[in-house]
Amino acid sequence: MDANYKLLLVDDEPDTLEFLGFNLRREGYKVFTAPDGDAGIRLALSELPHLVLLDVMMPGKNGIKVCEEIRSYHRLDNTIVAILSARDEDFSLIEGFEAGADDYIAKPVSIKLLQARIKALLKRNRLATKQVSDAKEISEESAEIVINKALFTVVKNGTQIYLPKKEFELLALLMSKPGQVFDREEIFGAIWGKNDAVSFRSIDVHIRKIREKIGDRYIKTLKGFGYKFVSNP
């Protein structure tokens, strides 16, 4: 794996940080560690990591709060956030995705599986970036909304709107073919790939979040089928 990739691990358990940090450095990553949420946010802003691995249950700011704060900074728009959570913790997948997380990894997880998931997330992000740079058309627009896939910006009536990575990718997908209905399986495969931990419910959550920001007139729901973007609602 490219040694230029920077990972940030945020966990209040020193043994976990030491174990994960050691194994991920062996894979060639540049690894930073933080023992709590506030330290994690400071490191994220100073180092601009490619991926942040967050434990949910931490004293002070838990992983959900840290994820929400990371997503509030535009300079971290392209940072992948993956949440670690034990299956028996009082935590909802939906809560994590609503906070802006890109992936959810259930504990306990083997180091080999964790390494594979991290590689898959980074690869998917790299391929998405390459597709943007290779594309002849780098922007999609309707009468009121312009989305630039190279700059990762969304502008509505001259005002820029902030969307986390998954929301941006989902809107870009729908806007790539206005009027065409995308079914749930097609959306899920394009945005999340093969991730058994994520459910179709996460699509509904992201659609709702997008509608809250751009207005509910642009994305139409076709019950039993999927969603479509309407250029001139």
N, C-alpha and C positions, 0 to 999 in steps of 0.2 A: 504494500500500500504506500502511496505517496507520502513521504515524510513531511511534506508541507502541510498536511492536514493537522489542524489543531483541535484537540478535544478538551472539554472542561467537564470534570466530574464534581458533582456537588452532593455531599453526603456527610452526615454528622458522625458516622462510624469510622474512626481512623483505620481500623483493620481493613474495612471495605475499600477505602481510598487507596491504601497501600497495595492491596491485592490486585484491584482493577488497574491501578496506575502502572504497576510492574508489568502485567501481562499486555496491556495496550501499548506500552512503550516498546515492548519486544516486537510488536507488530509494525513498528516504525512510526507511530504517531507521536506528535509533540503533545504531551499531556499536562494539563494544569488541574490542580485540585483545590477545593474549597470546603471547609468544615461546616458552613452554614449558608443560609440563603443570601444574607447581605454581602458576605464575602464573595459568593458566587456571582452576584450581579456586578460587583466592582470588577472582578476578573473578566467577566464577559465583555464589559464596556472597554476595558483596556487592551484585551488580547484579541477580541473579535473572533472567537472560535468558530470552526465550521459546524461543530456539533456540541450540544450540551446534554449531558446525561444527568438527570435530576432524580434524587430520591424523593418520594412523597412525604413520608413521615419524618419531619425534622422539627426541632424546637424553634420557636420564633416564627420566621416565615417558612411555611411548608412548601413543597414542590409546586403546588398549584399557584400559590401567590408569587413565587419566583418566576414561574413561566409567564404569568400575566404581566409582570413588570418587564421581563425581557422583551415581550411583544409590544411594549409601549415605546421602545426605542427604535427609531427608523434605521439606525446604523446596524442593528441586529436583524433586519428584515430577512436576510438570507441565511441566518443561523438555524440549523435544524435543532429541534428540542425533542428529546425522547425522555419519557417518564418511566421510572422504575417503581413498581408497587407490588407488595405481597398480595396474594389473592384474597387473604382474609382481612385485609385492611379496609377501613370504612372509607372507600374511595370509589368514585364512579368514573368509568371510561369517558362518559359524556362530559363530566366535570373537567377532565383533562383536556379534551378536544375543544371545549368551549374556552379554555384558558389559552388556546393557541398551540397546543402540543402537536407535533407531527407524527409521533408514534408512542406506543405504550408497550412496555416489556414487563411481563409478570415475573416476580421473584417466587421461589429461587430459580435462577437461570444459570446454566453452565457457561463457563468463560468462552468456550468454543461457539456456542450459540449466540452469545452476546457479541462476539467479534464478527460473526456472520451477519447479524442484524445491522451492526454499525457499518460494515462494508456495503451492505445493500442500500442503506439510507444515503451514504455518501455517493455511491455509484448512480443512484436514481437522480440525485441532485445534480451531479456532474452531467449526466445525459440530458437532463432538462435544460441546463445552461447551454450545452452544445447545440441542442435543437433550436434554441432561440438565436444563437449566433449564426447558425447555418441557414436559418429561414430567410427567404426574400422579403416576406411581410413580417415586420417586427411589431406591428400594432394592429389592434382591432378597434373599431369605433362604431358607435351608433349615433343617433342625432344628438344625444346629450352626454354620452359616456365614451371616453377614450382610454384604452388600456395599452400600455407599452410594455411588451414582454422582455425587451432588452434592459429597460431601466427599472422594471418592476414597479411601475406607477399606474395609478388609476385616477383619472380626472373626470369630474362630473360638472358640467357647466362652468368650467374654468377653475374649479376648486379641487385640490388634490385630496383623495380619500385614502386612508391607511387601511390596508388589508394584510393580515398575517399570511404566511407562505401558502398554506393549504387553501385558504379562502381565495387568494389571488389565482392560484392554479385552477381552481374550480370555475371561477368567473371567466378566466381566459379560455378554458375549454368550451364553455357554453357560448361565449361570444365568437368563437372561431367559426361557428356555423349558425348564425341567427335563424331562428324559426325551426331548426331541426331539433327533434326530441332525442335526448340522450337518456337511455335507460340506466337504472341503478348499477347494473353489472358493468356497463361500459364506463360510467363515471368512476366507480370503485377501482377498476383495473387501471385506469389512466392516472388516478391521483394517489392511490395507496398501494397499488400493486398487489402482490400476494402476501397479505398480512392477516393471518387468522384471528389476531387479537382485536381487530377493528371490525365493527359491525356496520351494516347498511344504515343504521340509525345515525351514524356520524355524518353521513351525507346531509340528512335533514337538519342536523345541528348547524352545519356550515352554511347551508342555504339560508337558514333563518338569520344567521349572523350577517351574511352578505346583504340580505334584504334590509336589515336594520340600518345599514350604512349607505346603501345606494337607493333605497326605496323599494317598495314591494311590487312595483308595476312592471319591472323588467324581466323577472324570472317567474315563469308560469309553471304551475304544477299540473301534470296530467295524471290523475289518479290511476294507479295500476300500471303506469308506463314509466314516467320519469319527469325530467325537467327540460325546459327550453328557454332560450333568451329571446326576448322580443325587442327589436331595434327601435320601433316607434310605437310604444304602448299607447 
